[in-house]
């Protein structure tokens, strides 16, 4: 019997060898100001190099690489931003992700360099890289501008997911949603835009309040959303029949999550609910890749991880919730709804594609 001596396709391996180079190319272009310099229109290499303080030959290589990554378009004598670069990589865009890009470049990049040690020890890398016991964000966001840009980066990410999360279940029976750790308020705003009878509260640390008030004030539901300063671990929670936690639970250990969920459960009236926005791992944890990569990111920089719906259900049931439904979306985050009370009191609509335990 003849054996097939054809070697396996190496394309996947070669792609992964190159993958970090593609990320760093985008990070460097944002850091150097390439996309901001082109925000007003096309420019030539000879004009861009002195503006950016860059070597012309080296800059040409970076710009051409950005063309290859479909971040720039190239004409006969000029470069220009693609629509995606204009929307997400320029400092003047309300959808910008530049704050999170720069955080990934200057902070996460160094933490990920020690992934092997994180796997060996099962803990984050803040002490190893920065000499701190935890992610002391004040060291990085020590100016209003840097803090604002990071929050706006998270806002850009949130705008991609929050409308999908807010529409994953029928929330029409609820009257007041409090988004715990709500940052710029994108989830509370999306919920109020989707459900006209709903009023919202953005509840976050005092440092996040000024930008949240600015974002909320500019929205079309500003009259139904308020912003309140507080710490959801230590302060009383504002009254609500629906609480929300978006990209919060994946930061924490199981014990801290149960503590927070129990506090939310006690604050809810019977029949009240908790809406969770997180990316759900498949039950066997073989995907999706974005959740697997984020779980490794959590290993490097927090005490948390990404979880399956069954794992979230276990935590929610431990805290007292009676009925848990998950919904996978086509957005970066999925949705989970947990109801307080007996199953007969829990009447969330289960849309097509929902997974229920």
Secondary structure, DSSP 8 states (H G I E B T S, - for coil): ----------HHHHHHHHHHHHHHHHHHHHHHTHHHHTTTS-B-HHHHHHHHT--HHHHHHHHHHHHHTTSEEE-SS-EEE-HHHHHHSSTT-TT--HHHHHHIIIIIHHHHTTHHHHHHHTS-SHHHHHS-SS--GGGT--SHHHHHHHHHHHHHHHHHHHHHHHTSS--TT--EEEEET-TT-HHHHHHHHH-TT-EEEEEE-HHHHHHHHHHHHTSTTGGGEEEEE--TTTS-----SEEEEES-GGGS-HHHHHHHHHHHHHHS-TT-EEEEEE--B-TTS---HHHHHHHHHHHHHSS----BHHHHHHHHHHHT--EEEEE--SSSSEEEEEESS-TTT------TTEEE-
